[in-house]
Amino acid sequence: MTNFDYDVIQVECYSGFKANERPVAFTYQKERREIQEIVDRWYEGGLDPGKPVIDYFKVKTTDGKIYLLRYLSAFDTWSIRI
């Protein structure tokens, strides 16, 4: 499996059933980007108590670009794949 680098980012979220349920916008390189669509989402971890749950969101922004965001709930931290 390939390792990717991630940068920590600020994310605005919709919180419904749970906190930080899904991203609606994020700021990366001092530019705010609104999310038009969540193209895909998945998670890893959760079954092994030694591994934290990580939520992934493949998103399309209003300018048509695709980004991969991840949320580490144990640290309440969002990041973007670079």
Buried (B, 14 or more C-beta within 10 A) or exposed (E): EEEEEBEEBEBBBEEEEEEBEBBBBBEBEEEEBEBBEBEEEEEEBEEEEEEEEBBBBBBBBEEEEEBBBBBBBEEEEBBBEE
